[in-house]
Amino acid sequence: AIEMRQCLDGATEGKCETATEKFKQWQCHKCQYDPSAVGQDDRRLQIIPGGLPDGLEDPDPAPVLPVNPLAPATPGLPGVAGTSAGPTIYTSLPRFRVTVSEVSIPDGSNVFSQPRTFLLQSSMATKGTWTKLYKATTGTTRPPVPLDSHNKPLVVQDQEEESVPVQDAFSKHAMSLNQQNRLEIEPGWCYGMQGPMYLVACAVNSTLYENGFTRFTAGQQAAPPPFNDRCMAVSGRCAHACQSEQSPMANCTAGGFIKQSTLVGDVTAEKNQSPPVWLFCYVLLIGFAVKVVMLCPGIFSPYPHCRRYDPELTQSLRYIVVCVPSAGENKCTVLRNVIGAIGCMPKECRCRYHVTFVDEGHRAEQKVTFLKLGALIERIPNLGGSTYEENVMQWFQTWVEETKKMDLAKFKDGYPGEVDQAVMDRICGRTTLKV
């Protein structure tokens, strides 16, 4: 199987940390190619003069492929018609890594010490024509260099340094053998002591830990086995560290491996169904029930009550008292409040209904006003076949409709000026009498 992945930016020089983006999502960058020939000092590490030893063939000979005469020439690129002497800036694919897996190495000595992989390229302009990505001309010219956003080389060569050898196309196809799923740890701190030692390697999922394992510190204590409750893969070695004599150790094989049965085991799912948790839940439920009983009296014991007003509700009462207090309001405001209190008398009230007035200022004019209102109530006639209480209630309900929208500004209570005559007619009852 062959897999190609893009190298991430900012990786260590000479190393490639791959990404998972698809080929169409790769981030391209700009390159500059200079077709001018390099000096004799740079033309090193090329094909061995005189050819290869017997039994070996060049895996990258000069390709003999059909050329499309209708394809446009690209000036400055090696191996393409129309080459010019000046440098050319073009858009190129980023660095990427080719991984070939599940390949068996052939037996025998008549093979290369390193495997080779050849990359072929084609485009819409050259349909049916495939060329190798690295050409033989790279041995006589400098390779392309990557550019930044200002079209400047990312790596500036020092003129005083020794010229860098140019690798030919033959070596650019070389691959390195790498065992997959292998991790090398180079700790910068001392761990363990001389004597019996058990060393366990645990592979975890990085998404379970925040900020790149910053909470892990050297020498911190870890939970005992089984380790499969937190590890995706686990293995261990055991031996007497820094000692020539190796005596048998518990849970350790003769080859120095920790028995896998001691590293992994059945993981019991953690549950909160324990007696302390149940006791805590019961206490919460009991406390909630007590709160409901205290804040909602009568919710569990039904009692007879009426959804709407019923005159029978006033039959069990001896009297109803409505108190109208006053601190410093003028006579119009006090009279409006008293009119509203009298107009609130329940219909067909079967008990005495009293309206009282409390004046904190003990003003004589307020007392006179209240007495005049009482004299007015006594002079309401008993006409129309209705009772005296019904006539009083009807009179005051009409009076309330005439005065309920009167505010302090209209009564000039705390405002400069005199009360308007139309307002005076409403508050004194003249408009009510006309109605």
C-alpha positions in Angstrom: 0.0 0.0 0.0 1.3 3.5 -0.9 0.2 6.6 1.0 1.1 10.3 0.3 0.6 13.0 3.0 1.5 16.6 3.2 4.2 17.8 5.6 3.1 20.4 8.1 4.8 23.8 8.3 7.2 24.5 11.1 8.5 20.9 11.3 12.0 20.2 12.3 14.6 20.4 9.5 14.9 17.1 7.8 11.8 15.6 9.4 8.2 15.5 8.1 5.2 15.6 10.4 2.3 14.7 8.2 -1.3 16.0 8.1 -4.6 14.3 7.3 -5.9 16.7 4.6 -6.9 15.3 1.3 -4.8 16.0 -1.8 -7.1 18.8 -3.0 -6.7 20.5 0.3 -2.9 20.7 0.3 -1.4 24.2 0.7 0.8 25.1 -2.2 3.8 27.4 -2.1 6.0 29.3 -4.5 9.4 28.0 -5.7 12.2 29.4 -7.8 14.2 27.4 -10.3 17.5 28.6 -11.8 18.5 26.6 -14.9 22.0 28.0 -14.9 24.7 25.4 -14.5 26.5 25.1 -11.1 30.2 25.2 -10.5 32.5 22.2 -10.6 32.6 22.1 -6.8 28.8 21.6 -6.6 28.7 18.8 -9.2 29.4 16.0 -6.7 27.6 12.9 -5.5 26.4 12.1 -9.0 26.3 8.8 -11.0 29.5 6.9 -10.6 31.8 7.7 -13.6 32.1 4.8 -16.0 28.7 3.4 -15.1 27.4 1.2 -12.3 28.9 -2.1 -11.2 28.0 -5.3 -12.9 24.5 -6.5 -12.0 23.1 -3.0 -11.2 21.2 -0.8 -13.4 20.2 2.8 -13.2 16.6 2.9 -12.0 16.2 6.5 -13.3 17.5 6.6 -16.8 16.6 9.5 -19.1 13.0 8.9 -20.0 12.0 8.5 -23.6 8.3 9.5 -23.6 6.1 10.9 -26.3 5.9 14.7 -26.2 2.7 16.5 -27.0 3.4 19.1 -29.6 0.3 21.1 -28.7 1.3 21.5 -25.0 2.5 25.0 -24.1 6.2 25.3 -23.1 7.1 26.4 -19.6 10.2 28.6 -19.7 12.9 28.0 -17.1 11.8 24.5 -16.0 14.2 21.6 -16.6 13.5 19.2 -19.4 10.8 21.3 -21.0 11.0 23.0 -24.3 11.7 26.7 -24.3 14.2 26.8 -21.5 15.7 30.3 -20.8 18.7 31.4 -18.9 16.9 33.3 -16.2 15.3 32.0 -13.0 11.6 31.1 -13.0 9.1 31.5 -10.1 6.2 29.0 -10.1 3.6 27.5 -7.8 4.5 24.0 -6.5 3.1 21.4 -4.2 4.3 21.4 -0.6 6.7 18.9 0.9 5.0 15.5 1.3 6.0 12.1 2.5 5.4 8.8 0.6 4.9 5.7 2.8 5.1 2.3 1.3 3.8 -0.4 3.6 3.4 -4.2 3.5 6.4 -4.7 1.1 8.7 -7.7 1.5 12.4 -7.2 1.1 13.9 -9.6 -1.6 16.6 -12.0 -0.6 20.1 -12.0 -2.0 23.0 -9.5 -2.3 22.3 -8.3 -5.8 19.9 -5.6 -4.6 20.2 -2.0 -3.6 20.8 -1.2 0.0 17.8 1.1 0.0 14.4 0.6 -1.7 13.4 3.1 -4.4 10.1 4.7 -5.2 9.4 6.7 -8.4 6.9 9.6 -8.5 5.2 10.2 -11.8 3.4 13.5 -12.8 0.9 14.5 -15.5 -1.5 17.4 -16.1 -4.5 18.3 -18.2 -2.2 19.9 -20.8 -0.2 16.6 -21.2 -2.9 14.0 -21.3 -1.5 10.5 -21.6 2.1 11.7 -20.9 3.7 10.8 -17.6 7.1 12.0 -16.5 9.2 11.4 -13.5 9.1 14.0 -10.8 12.9 14.2 -10.5 14.8 14.5 -13.7 18.4 13.7 -14.6 19.2 17.4 -15.2 19.2 18.1 -11.5 22.8 16.9 -11.4 24.0 19.9 -13.4 21.7 22.6 -12.0 20.7 23.8 -8.6 17.5 22.3 -7.3 14.4 24.6 -6.9 14.3 26.6 -3.6 11.1 27.5 -1.7 10.1 31.2 -1.5 8.2 33.2 1.1 5.3 35.6 0.6 7.7 38.3 -0.7 9.3 35.9 -3.3 12.5 35.7 -1.2 14.3 32.4 -0.6 13.4 30.9 2.8 17.0 29.7 3.2 19.8 32.2 2.3 23.1 30.6 1.5 26.2 32.0 3.0 28.7 32.8 0.2 31.6 32.0 2.5 30.4 28.5 3.3 31.5 25.5 1.4 29.2 24.7 -1.6 26.5 22.2 -0.8 26.7 19.0 -2.9 23.9 18.4 -5.4 22.1 15.1 -5.2 21.3 13.5 -8.5 18.0 12.0 -9.5 19.3 8.5 -8.7 19.5 9.2 -5.0 16.3 11.3 -4.8 14.2 8.2 -5.1 15.9 6.5 -2.2 13.6 5.5 0.8 14.5 4.7 4.4 13.3 1.6 6.2 11.2 2.5 9.2 9.3 0.2 11.5 5.8 1.5 11.9 4.2 2.1 15.3 7.6 2.5 16.9 8.5 5.2 19.4 11.9 6.2 20.7 12.0 7.9 24.1 15.0 10.0 25.1 14.4 11.2 28.6 16.4 14.2 29.8 16.1 13.2 33.5 17.2 10.3 35.6 14.7 7.6 36.4 14.9 4.4 38.4 17.7 3.1 40.6 20.0 0.1 40.6 18.3 -3.1 41.3 15.0 -4.8 40.3 13.0 -2.6 38.0 9.8 -2.9 36.1 9.3 -0.5 33.2 5.9 -0.1 31.5 5.1 1.8 28.3 1.5 3.0 27.9 0.1 4.5 24.7 -2.8 6.9 25.4 -5.1 9.0 23.3 -3.9 12.6 23.3 -7.5 13.9 23.0 -8.2 12.8 26.6 -5.6 15.2 27.9 -5.5 18.9 27.7 -2.7 21.2 26.4 -0.4 18.4 25.3 0.2 16.5 28.5 1.4 19.5 30.4 0.0 18.1 33.6 2.3 15.1 33.4 5.5 15.6 35.4 8.6 13.6 35.8 8.5 11.0 38.5 4.8 11.4 39.4 2.9 8.5 40.8 0.5 6.5 38.6 -2.4 4.2 39.4 -1.5 0.5 39.6 -2.6 -2.1 37.0 -4.7 -3.1 35.1 -3.5 -0.4 32.7 -6.0 -1.1 29.9 -8.5 1.2 31.7 -6.4 4.2 30.4 -4.0 2.8 27.8 -4.7 1.9 24.2 -1.6 -0.3 24.1 0.7 -1.4 26.9 3.9 -3.4 27.3 6.6 -3.8 29.8 10.2 -4.9 30.5 11.7 -6.1 33.7 15.3 -6.8 34.9 17.9 -6.0 37.5 19.0 -2.6 36.3 22.8 -1.9 36.1 23.6 -5.4 37.4 25.4 -8.3 35.6 23.6 -11.0 37.6 20.0 -11.4 36.7 18.0 -13.4 39.3 14.4 -14.4 38.6 11.7 -11.8 39.3 8.0 -12.1 40.0 5.7 -11.6 36.9 8.8 -11.5 34.6 9.6 -13.9 31.8 13.0 -15.3 31.0 13.3 -12.9 28.1 12.8 -9.8 30.4 9.2 -9.0 29.5 6.5 -8.4 32.1 3.7 -10.9 31.8 0.8 -9.4 29.8 -1.7 -10.9 32.2 -0.4 -8.8 35.0 -0.6 -5.6 32.9 -4.2 -5.9 31.6 -7.3 -7.3 33.1 -11.0 -6.9 33.5 -11.9 -3.3 34.1 -14.9 -2.8 36.3 -17.1 0.1 35.3 -17.2 2.8 38.0 -20.8 3.4 39.4 -22.2 5.7 42.0 -24.7 3.2 43.3 -23.1 3.0 46.7 -24.8 3.4 50.2 -23.3 6.9 50.8 -24.7 8.1 47.5 -28.1 6.6 48.2 -28.2 8.2 51.6 -27.3 11.6 50.2 -30.2 11.3 47.6 -32.6 10.4 50.4 -31.6 13.4 52.4 -32.1 15.7 49.4 -35.6 14.2 48.7 -36.6 14.5 52.4 -35.4 18.1 52.5 -37.3 18.9 49.3 -40.5 17.4 50.8 -40.2 19.4 54.0 -39.8 22.6 51.9 -42.9 21.8 49.9 -45.0 21.3 53.0 -43.7 24.5 54.6 -44.1 26.8 51.6 -47.3 25.3 50.2 -49.8 25.0 53.1 -53.0 23.2 52.3 -51.7 21.6 49.1 -52.2 18.1 50.5 -55.3 18.7 52.6 -58.2 20.0 50.5 -60.6 22.6 51.9 -63.8 24.2 50.4 -63.2 27.5 48.7 -64.9 29.5 45.9 -63.3 30.1 42.6 -65.2 33.4 42.2 -66.8 36.0 44.6 -69.9 34.8 46.4 -71.9 37.0 48.8 -72.0 34.1 51.2 -68.3 34.7 51.9 -69.2 38.0 53.7 -71.9 36.4 55.8 -69.4 34.9 58.3 -67.7 38.3 58.8 -68.7 40.9 61.4 -67.3 43.8 59.4 -64.9 44.9 56.7 -62.6 47.9 57.3 -60.7 49.7 54.5 -58.1 52.2 55.8 -57.0 55.2 53.7 -53.8 56.8 55.1 -52.5 60.2 54.2 -49.2 61.9 54.9 -49.3 65.3 53.1 -51.6 65.0 50.1 -54.0 67.8 49.3 -57.8 67.5 49.6 -58.3 66.4 45.9 -55.9 63.5 46.2 -57.4 62.4 49.6 -60.9 62.6 48.2 -60.0 60.5 45.2 -58.5 57.8 47.4 -61.6 57.7 49.7 -63.9 57.5 46.7 -62.0 54.5 45.4 -62.2 52.8 48.8 -66.0 53.3 49.1 -66.4 52.1 45.5 -64.7 48.8 46.4 -67.6 47.7 48.6 -68.5 44.1 47.7 -71.8 43.5 45.9 -74.6 42.3 48.2 -72.2 42.6 51.2 -73.8 40.9 54.2 -71.6 42.5 56.8 -70.8 46.0 57.8 -68.5 47.9 55.5 -66.4 50.7 57.0 -64.0 53.2 55.4 -61.6 54.9 57.8 -59.3 57.8 57.1 -56.0 58.3 58.9 -54.3 61.7 58.6 -50.8 61.8 59.9 -50.8 65.6 59.7 -54.0 66.0 61.8 -55.2 68.7 59.3 -58.6 70.3 60.0 -59.4 70.8 56.3 -59.1 67.0 55.7 -61.4 66.3 58.6 -64.0 68.7 57.2 -63.7 67.1 53.8 -64.3 63.6 55.2 -67.4 64.9 57.2 -68.8 66.5 54.1 -68.4 63.2 52.2 -70.3 61.4 55.0 -73.1 64.0 54.8 -73.3 63.4 51.1 -73.6 59.6 51.6 -76.5 60.2 54.0 -78.4 62.3 51.4 -78.3 59.6 48.7 -82.0 58.7 48.2 -83.5 55.2 48.2 -85.1 55.3 44.8 -85.8 52.9 41.8 -86.8 49.9 43.9 -83.2 49.3 44.9 -81.8 49.2 48.4 -79.9 52.0 49.9 -76.6 50.1 49.8 -77.1 49.4 46.0 -77.8 53.1 45.3 -74.6 54.1 47.2 -72.5 51.5 45.5 -73.8 52.5 42.0 -73.1 56.2 42.8 -69.6 55.6 43.9 -68.8 53.2 41.0 -69.7 55.9 38.6 -67.7 58.4 40.6 -64.7 56.1 40.5 -64.9 55.9 36.7 -64.8 59.7 36.6 -61.8 60.1 38.9 -59.6 56.9 38.6 -57.4 58.5 35.9 -56.7 61.7 37.9 -53.0 61.9 38.8 -51.1 64.2 41.1 -50.2 66.5 38.2 -53.9 67.2 37.5 -54.6 67.7 41.2 -51.5 70.0 41.4 -50.3 68.0 44.3 -46.7 69.0 44.5 -47.0 70.9 41.2 -47.3 74.7 40.8 -50.5 76.2 39.6 -54.2 75.8 40.4 -56.5 72.9 39.6 -58.4 73.2 36.4 -62.2 73.7 36.6 -63.0 70.5 34.6 -60.9 68.5 37.0 -62.7 70.1 40.0 -66.1 69.2 38.5 -65.1 65.6 38.2 -63.6 65.3 41.7 -66.5 67.1 43.5 -69.1 64.8 41.8 -70.9 67.3 39.5 -70.2 65.2 36.4 -71.3 62.1 38.3 -74.6 63.7 39.2 -75.2 64.6 35.6 -74.6 61.0 34.5 
